[in-house]
Amino acid sequence: MNDPKTIGFEVRELSLLIARYIEKVSDSGHIRGPQGFALGYLVQNRDKEIYQKDLEEKLSIRKPTASNLVDRMIKNGFLTTAPSQKDKRLKQLIVTEKAIETTIEIEKQVAKVEAVLGQDISDEELLQFFTTMEKFKQNMKKHL
């Protein structure tokens, strides 16, 4: 029986395959998933004041998820917080040296994954992929 392909299943399957590949090639102890994405964003923007709400928007996660993520990252020694210079009600997220060092390792993993994913894919195919993915995201955002 041929099951019809669905966009959601294909995206999920690719995500799982990427996770398995990372698990296979990474050293134990490296962070993955949301912490890795958050660290990359925070390290790249460490010259700016970044708050939890910025992570919510950038990672498309809800407030409780972001709160748990920030708490874990503080516990793991990747972040500290300080009162904002602009608004004392907000806590600025500040990356630690450990976060910067870990991000360098994560970037190496990302480069490996991107190289594997991009094998036998033309520039035109890649451009079409990103265009289509953006349309998928915009379609979903219209209904949230």
C-alpha positions in Angstrom: 0.0 0.0 0.0 1.4 3.4 -1.0 0.8 5.9 1.7 0.5 9.5 0.4 3.3 11.8 1.5 2.6 14.6 3.8 4.6 17.7 4.4 4.5 17.4 8.1 5.6 13.8 8.1 8.5 14.5 5.8 9.7 17.4 7.9 9.5 15.3 11.0 11.3 12.4 9.5 14.2 14.7 8.3 14.4 16.3 11.7 14.7 12.9 13.3 17.4 11.8 10.8 19.4 15.0 11.5 19.1 14.4 15.3 20.3 10.8 14.8 23.2 11.9 12.7 24.3 14.5 15.3 24.0 11.9 18.0 26.2 9.6 16.0 29.0 12.1 15.2 29.0 14.3 18.2 31.1 14.0 21.3 29.0 13.1 24.4 28.1 16.1 26.5 27.4 18.5 23.6 24.1 20.2 23.9 21.5 19.8 21.1 18.2 21.1 20.1 16.7 24.3 21.6 19.7 25.0 23.9 22.0 24.8 20.9 19.9 27.1 18.8 19.4 29.5 21.7 23.2 29.6 22.4 24.0 30.3 18.8 21.6 33.2 18.8 22.7 34.6 22.1 26.5 34.3 21.3 26.0 35.9 17.9 24.1 38.8 19.5 26.1 39.1 22.7 26.8 42.8 21.9 23.1 43.5 22.3 20.7 43.3 25.2 18.8 40.1 24.7 15.8 39.1 26.9 13.8 35.9 27.3 11.1 37.4 25.0 13.6 37.6 22.2 14.3 33.9 22.5 10.5 33.2 22.4 10.3 35.1 19.1 13.5 33.8 17.5 12.9 30.2 18.4 9.1 30.3 17.9 8.5 29.0 21.5 6.0 29.9 24.2 6.8 31.7 27.4 6.8 28.7 29.7 9.1 26.8 27.3 11.5 29.8 27.1 11.5 30.1 30.8 12.4 26.5 31.3 15.1 26.8 28.6 16.7 29.8 30.3 16.6 28.1 33.7 18.4 25.0 32.2 20.9 27.2 30.5 21.7 29.1 33.7 21.9 25.8 35.6 24.3 24.4 33.0 26.5 27.4 33.3 25.8 28.9 29.8 24.0 32.0 31.0 23.8 34.6 33.7 21.2 37.4 34.0 21.5 41.0 34.9 18.9 43.8 35.1 18.4 45.6 31.8 20.0 49.0 31.4 16.9 50.1 29.4 14.2 48.6 31.6 14.9 47.5 35.1 11.9 45.1 35.0 13.6 43.0 32.4 16.5 40.6 32.9 19.2 40.7 30.2 20.6 37.3 29.2 24.4 37.2 29.3 26.4 34.4 27.8 29.3 32.9 29.7 32.7 31.9 28.4 31.5 28.3 28.6 28.7 29.2 26.2 31.1 30.8 23.7 33.3 27.8 23.8 30.4 25.4 23.4 29.0 27.4 20.5 32.2 27.0 18.6 31.8 23.2 18.9 28.2 23.4 17.9 29.1 25.4 14.9 31.5 22.7 13.8 28.6 20.1 14.2 26.3 22.4 12.2 28.8 22.7 9.4 29.1 18.8 9.2 25.3 18.4 9.1 25.0 21.1 6.4 27.7 19.5 4.3 25.9 16.1 4.5 22.5 17.6 3.8 23.8 19.6 0.8 25.4 16.7 -1.0 24.1 16.4 -4.6 21.9 19.5 -4.1 22.3 22.3 -6.7 22.2 26.0 -5.7 18.9 26.3 -7.5 17.4 23.3 -5.6 18.6 24.8 -2.4 17.2 28.2 -3.2 13.8 26.6 -4.1 13.9 24.6 -0.8 14.4 27.8 1.3 11.7 29.6 -0.7 9.3 26.8 -0.2 10.1 26.4 3.5 9.5 30.2 4.0 6.1 29.8 2.4 5.3 26.8 4.7 6.2 28.9 7.7 4.2 31.9 6.5 1.1 29.7 5.8 1.3 28.3 9.4 1.8 31.7 11.0 -1.4 32.9 9.3 -3.3 30.3 11.3 -1.7 30.8 14.7 
